[in-house]
Every structure is written in structure tokens, then in C-alpha cells.
Amino acid sequence: MKISYNWLKQYLDTTLSPDELSIVMTDIGLEVEGLEKWESVKGGLKGLVVGLVLTCEKHPGADKLSKTTVDVGGGIVLPIVCGAPNVAAGQKVVVATVGTTLYDGDTEFVIKNSKIRGEVSQGMICAEDEIGLGSSHAGIMVLPDNLEVGTPAAEVFKPESDVVFEIGLTPNRVDAASHFGVARDVAAYLSLRSGARIMQPSVAGFSVDNTLRIIPVEIRNAEACPRYSGLTISGLQIAESPVWLKNKLLSIGQRPINNVVDVTNFVLNELGHPLHAFDADKITGNVVVVGNQAEGTPFVTLDGVERKLSAADLMIANAQEPMCIAGVFGGADSGVTASTTSIFLESAYFHPVAVRKTSKKHLLHTDASFRFERGADPNIAIYALKRAALLIKEVAGGSISSDIVDVYPTPIAPVKVEFSFGNAHKLIGKRIPETEILQIFSALEIEILENRGSSLLLSIPTYRVDVTREADVIEEVLRIYGYNNVEFPEKLNASLSYVQSSDIHDKLQRSYSDGLSAMGFNEAMSNSLTKADYYENLDVFRAEETVVILNPLSSDLNALRQSLLMGGLEAVGRNINFKTSDLKLYEFGNVYRRGEQFTKTPLKGYAEEKHLALWLSGNKSAESWNQKAEPTDFYELKKYAESLLLRLGYSVSELETAELHNDLFQSGMSYGFNTKVVAQIGAVSKKLLKRFGIDQDVFYADLNWTLLLTKRPAKAPVVELSKFPSVRRDLALLVDSSVRFDALRKSALGVENKLLKKVSLFDVYEGKNLPEGKRSYALSFVIQDDNKTLNDKQID
């Protein structure tokens, strides 16, 4: 949130500098994240002076240029070549002298001594757009004759400069989401130290001019709209806002629109209360209706987008159609335009939950919704309405043409809180004098309803929606008293205890994490909230099984993940961008799905499983003088994945394997038993890598940890090493290219599984001297009898 220093001082009687004030704001919980200088004219017109054109003649070498001499004061006359068609002798003009910096957006241009078509030019006679005073480039600025030559342009045009605070406002402090709110908080802090006071803008001059334009209000949903007030203003002149109003908005990064809309934005940032102006002539039926529309009703908002309304969306409507999404965004057809002459000015209080749901549903986040979602002050509505009406009359003319309509059937009362001095001393850790606490309550506008000696009954102002308990009040006391004024104790006692989990699954996970870390892997932790569109248009996922968040924080965090792969690829891509391209990552995490097939699960329609994922990318090891860099590959990943399965008690040779070809893997394989897949490993598809901006191979393994532990075999007994020697025999086989080694291994073990201990592949060849469609495998067989030494006949 941006707060202007000059604007703030209109309500705060203080001489503190911006730096000093930023320290105070941070101390009371309004953390200042940065200070930024702002100028209404970039550069502040430094180096620009009033000059008098003494002579003007055609440039001898260019038809469209003029050769002039200009008096810039102090007896200095400069030769300047000018391209403006309206330059003439006797004019008072704005001159940029040599060394002056001019700005065109973010581009800087320094005026230098130069020659233009052979003629010396020692300055520049400026047009208004060249120095930031307007947008016209039709010719140079011609100034009034009464200005003195040599006068700095800054003294003539008086550009405004300011310092803008960037405040990291916490969600609970909506009371400080305005200049007056910040001033009120700072004044409370300073009142204990220097007697600073808050100056609230007066609305004493408000009066109704006539009642010629009355528009009644009907509330049909009082729960979502507890209060709605408004009035009409007629005879308006819609135009550009005056400089002071435009500068106020520009200083905090807002774009001026017209005088009426700018006033509503000004009051929003001044008082923190959103307002909305409707073109009164577009209120069909001459009535404002606050309620809900039918599900699916189309509505075009100010940004020109047609949205389908929900039956839960609170709308401001006329007798026939909706005009505005209440507390969120206006409609395209009911707003103030250049042809508007009368307005209905709204000042309301909408329920935070209703606004928040609508804002999230339509992905509309506005300055108004920001405040209503967090809880605006219902009892400032009339004051804000009067303040805005007076300002509109000031900048746009017109007359207030109706009494204030205020529909407020059930007034919202201030929260009452019991406060104990003893509890305050206990929580704060310091005994603050009771008189000082009472002074803080007065400064914070907290009313004391009853003084019971050791305790108080307090009434909290309605703009402090976050103060509802005694602990909140104590926090307010400490905040204004000053955290830094509470001394550290000389001794601090603390005790630490650690209880190790008895869950065997937790122990296994810790054990495997330690093992993977020992093998050079780094643990990744990705958010289980992710993008729903990650799981669309991929053949391995079903979009309807994605668990979508009803109230997402953003479109990037709107669903629960179906796989650990996407979060890992985000981490891989981020590391590669930071020049860390050799990666070994692992993650334990839950994945989620929904559907009718899960109705018998403990989560009734939802499935939650824990998975272990591995990612390899880049080189196996760092390049060094005695070792060349070797890229990692599928078989490196396969080695790690199979060792994990083996540690869990699974015999890899007994698992069912199959090749993988889908949208996730360009090649890979799966492991399973009884038709259930427990692991998948392979090279991530190029198409998916491109989506994450990754241009190097990534190898991924996904182990269904929940299923692996559920179906885990009984722990095998310890077997002694055989006392008898093993024998190796090698065999070369010529087979069809379609035959996989795994099929040969299973075939061999199926013939002899007692003496044949191991079958390995140590060479593969296909190509020259082999028939087409054939491949040569070189296999090794390890044979051993645990009870005796084998003879040649048995081996053969």
C-alpha cells in the first residue's frame, strides 16, 4: 500500500521527516518496506529557465529549422537552433540550458553543446511535452510577457515533489488502509511523546441544495448489505480534475480519470471507505435495488468483460438490470462518462464474506474489494458520503439534489471487551502505569464504559474489526506503548523436549530420507497447492479427478496436486535458471484425487496417497582433473529406484515390469504386482520439459509409498554367506530385436531357480554382420550350491 508523505501531513500535526516517520510507522506495526521520491514533473524542471527570444531567422541549411538568439538572464545570450514552427522574436520561452536532463518516460536526454546543420546550438527551446508539463508537441511553450528573464521554470510552474511510503499492510489492519487511518495510528503513538494531534477533514459545510432528484433504495439482502446510503448530485460538469487532485492520485500510482471518479478514488484513499458513482440518468425505474440476480445472469463489467453471475453475488441494480457488483466492480453501462450530468453517489457497508466470495469467484481484486473483504467501518458511511459530495461540488460544480438516503435497519454496535490491568502486565511482561494505559485508550478512541478499579469494560470503535478480545486490546496497548520499551529480562529460562514418533512408517521415511541424502540427493519440498491446468490434456491424469480449491489464493494455487512431478519440475527449472544444473532431488509428499470410485475411502470421495519422487538431471558428478563430466541417464535412476525397492523387501526380478510411453515419459518402465503399479521411472517428455522452460534431460521416478508399505513383504530372515564357491558362465545369444533382457532373465530363472543365483547382461550389439531385425546379447550366469561344491557336469 502506498502512502504519500505530503497527503499524510494534511491530517497529522507533526514535523517528523519521512525517515523518522517511517521508523514510527514500523514500530507500531505498519511496516515501511521502502521510501520512494515522487515528482509531478520528473526532474523537477531543474536546469530550465525563462528566456527571451531576441532574434529569429531561417536556418541557412534547413527549411524547417530556425536560428535564434535567446537571453537567459545574467547577461547570457545563447545561440539555439529550433525546429518549432511558432518560434518568433520577442517571445518569452522555456529554455533547457546545457547540462540539463530531460525525460521521455524512462529515457534520459542531456542537453549538450552541438552543431545542427553547421550552426552552433547551446540549448533547447522547449515544448510542453518535452518537459512534462503537458502532451502537446504542436510548438514551443510561449510564456506570459510579465515573467522575468532568467527565472527558474520551477518557480513559475511550481512542480510538486513528495516522498511515498510503501507499507506492507497485514490483513488484519484494514483500519490503516488509508491516509487518515495511518495518520490516526501515528497520532496515537506520538500523543504519548510529543502531543501530536489528528486533524479530520470537516464536513460542516454539507447541506442539501434541493430535493429535485430523489432516488429511493430497496435492500433485498440485508445480511450481505447491512447498510446502504446515497444521494444525488445534479448539474455536474464532467472534466479533467484539477492539478492538486490529479497529483494526489498520481503520487500513489493511480491514474486520474475524470473529476467525479477521481473524487471517489481520493476519498477511498483518504478515509479507507469505498464509494461508487452511478450515472443517475441510467438508473432505469428511478430506484436502486440491492440484492441478488438469477444464476448465470450475464453482466458486462467496466473492463468490457462479460461475466456470468452467481446467485450468491450481491448486485446493485435498477428496476430492470444489474448495474454494479456490490463492493467489487462497476458495470460498463452505468458509470460516469463525459456526457453525465447527474449522479447517484453510493456509500455502503457490505459484509466481508459476501464480497470476498464474489471477488474470488470472478478473479476481480480491486481497491474497493480489498477494503470490504477485510471489514470496512459501517459507521463512517455518512461522513464519507458528505466528504465526497462536498469535493465533487468543488471540482465539478452541481448541486446536492436529494436528502441522504440511509437504509440501516440493524445498526452494528461496537464490540465490548473486558480488560484486566493484571492480565496486561502478565502478557506484556512489564507493569505499565495505569494512567498511561488510560491515555493510550483515549488516543486509540477506545471508550471506557465502566471503570471497576482493577478492570475496565471497553467499547472498541467499529473501524477496528480486528480487536475483539482482551488479548487484542493488550496488543494495542503494547503497540502504542512501544515494543522497544519493554526491557529484556536478565535471565531467560526455557526447556526443550523431544518425543520420537513411534509410527513405523515415520521411522521408515526418516531412514530412507537419511539414506537418499547420504547418496547425494537434496530433499525438495514443494507446495501441495498447485495449478489445476497442470492436469489437463495429459493422458495419465483425469481433469475431473483434480481436487479444486473452493477459495483459492490465486490461479497458481487453485488445486491439490495429483502428482509430485510438476512441483519437482518447477524446482528443477528454478535451479537451472540459477546456474545449478547438476541435480539429484527427492521428495516425500501426498497426492490427491477425487471421484465416485473413492466413496469407500476414509475421506469419502477423495483419495490421499503418499509418494516418493526422485529427479536426476545434468551430470552424475562434477567435472574434475581426473574425471570427465558424464551425463546422468535412465540407468542411473533405475539403479537408485531398484535399490529402494530392494530395501523395502521387494525382489525386483519378481515384480511385473512394462514399458511406459505416455504424455509424462518419452520412455520408461513401470513396476508392479497383481496389476497394481507401485513405481514408474523414465525420461520426462520433451513437451512437458518445454512447458517448464527446461532444455536438458530430466529423469523421474515415482514410487507409491503408501501402496509399497501396505503391501510390503514380510522381512526376509538373515541368510549366512555360502561356504562353497560360485561359478560364472557367459553365453552369447542371437535373438529378435523385440526380445527384452527381462524376458530372458525370467525364462532362465524359471528353468532353474535353486542353483542359478543371478543373470546379468554385460553387452548388447546390433548392426554390421548381424541379420536385420536381430540383436546379440551377452549374458552372465552365476551358479552356486549352498551345500556343496559344484562339478563341471552340473555346471554345464
Secondary structure as GFF3:
##gff-version 3
##sequence-region A 1 796
A	DSSP	beta_strand	2	4	.	.	.	ID=ss1
A	DSSP	alpha_helix	5	8	.	.	.	ID=ss2
A	DSSP	alpha_helix	18	27	.	.	.	ID=ss3
A	DSSP	beta_strand	32	39	.	.	.	ID=ss4
A	DSSP	beta_strand	48	58	.	.	.	ID=ss5
A	DSSP	beta_strand	66	71	.	.	.	ID=ss6
A	DSSP	beta_strand	77	82	.	.	.	ID=ss7
A	DSSP	beta_strand	92	97	.	.	.	ID=ss8
A	DSSP	beta_strand	101	104	.	.	.	ID=ss9
A	DSSP	beta_strand	107	110	.	.	.	ID=ss10
A	DSSP	beta_strand	114	116	.	.	.	ID=ss11
A	DSSP	beta_strand	119	121	.	.	.	ID=ss12
A	DSSP	beta_strand	123	125	.	.	.	ID=ss13
A	DSSP	three_ten_helix	128	130	.	.	.	ID=ss14
A	DSSP	beta_strand	142	143	.	.	.	ID=ss15
A	DSSP	alpha_helix	153	157	.	.	.	ID=ss16
A	DSSP	beta_strand	161	167	.	.	.	ID=ss17
A	DSSP	three_ten_helix	174	176	.	.	.	ID=ss18
A	DSSP	alpha_helix	179	191	.	.	.	ID=ss19
A	DSSP	beta_strand	217	219	.	.	.	ID=ss20
A	DSSP	beta_strand	227	234	.	.	.	ID=ss21
A	DSSP	alpha_helix	243	251	.	.	.	ID=ss22
A	DSSP	alpha_helix	259	271	.	.	.	ID=ss23
A	DSSP	beta_strand	276	279	.	.	.	ID=ss24
A	DSSP	three_ten_helix	280	282	.	.	.	ID=ss25
A	DSSP	three_ten_helix	284	286	.	.	.	ID=ss26
A	DSSP	beta_strand	288	292	.	.	.	ID=ss27
A	DSSP	beta_strand	298	300	.	.	.	ID=ss28
A	DSSP	beta_strand	306	308	.	.	.	ID=ss29
A	DSSP	beta_strand	314	317	.	.	.	ID=ss30
A	DSSP	beta_strand	322	325	.	.	.	ID=ss31
A	DSSP	beta_strand	329	330	.	.	.	ID=ss32
A	DSSP	beta_strand	343	349	.	.	.	ID=ss33
A	DSSP	alpha_helix	352	362	.	.	.	ID=ss34
A	DSSP	alpha_helix	367	374	.	.	.	ID=ss35
A	DSSP	three_ten_helix	378	380	.	.	.	ID=ss36
A	DSSP	alpha_helix	381	396	.	.	.	ID=ss37
A	DSSP	beta_strand	399	400	.	.	.	ID=ss38
A	DSSP	beta_strand	405	407	.	.	.	ID=ss39
A	DSSP	beta_strand	415	420	.	.	.	ID=ss40
A	DSSP	alpha_helix	421	428	.	.	.	ID=ss41
A	DSSP	alpha_helix	434	443	.	.	.	ID=ss42
A	DSSP	beta_strand	447	451	.	.	.	ID=ss43
A	DSSP	beta_strand	455	460	.	.	.	ID=ss44
A	DSSP	alpha_helix	470	481	.	.	.	ID=ss45
A	DSSP	three_ten_helix	483	485	.	.	.	ID=ss46
A	DSSP	alpha_helix	504	518	.	.	.	ID=ss47
A	DSSP	beta_strand	522	523	.	.	.	ID=ss48
A	DSSP	beta_strand	529	530	.	.	.	ID=ss49
A	DSSP	three_ten_helix	532	535	.	.	.	ID=ss50
A	DSSP	three_ten_helix	543	545	.	.	.	ID=ss51
A	DSSP	three_ten_helix	555	557	.	.	.	ID=ss52
A	DSSP	beta_strand	559	560	.	.	.	ID=ss53
A	DSSP	alpha_helix	565	577	.	.	.	ID=ss54
A	DSSP	beta_strand	583	594	.	.	.	ID=ss55
A	DSSP	three_ten_helix	596	598	.	.	.	ID=ss56
A	DSSP	beta_strand	606	617	.	.	.	ID=ss57
A	DSSP	alpha_helix	634	647	.	.	.	ID=ss58
A	DSSP	three_ten_helix	652	654	.	.	.	ID=ss59
A	DSSP	beta_strand	656	660	.	.	.	ID=ss60
A	DSSP	beta_strand	665	673	.	.	.	ID=ss61
A	DSSP	beta_strand	676	684	.	.	.	ID=ss62
A	DSSP	alpha_helix	686	691	.	.	.	ID=ss63
A	DSSP	beta_strand	698	703	.	.	.	ID=ss64
A	DSSP	alpha_helix	705	710	.	.	.	ID=ss65
A	DSSP	beta_strand	727	736	.	.	.	ID=ss66
A	DSSP	alpha_helix	741	751	.	.	.	ID=ss67
A	DSSP	beta_strand	756	765	.	.	.	ID=ss68
A	DSSP	beta_strand	774	783	.	.	.	ID=ss69
A	DSSP	alpha_helix	792	795	.	.	.	ID=ss70
###
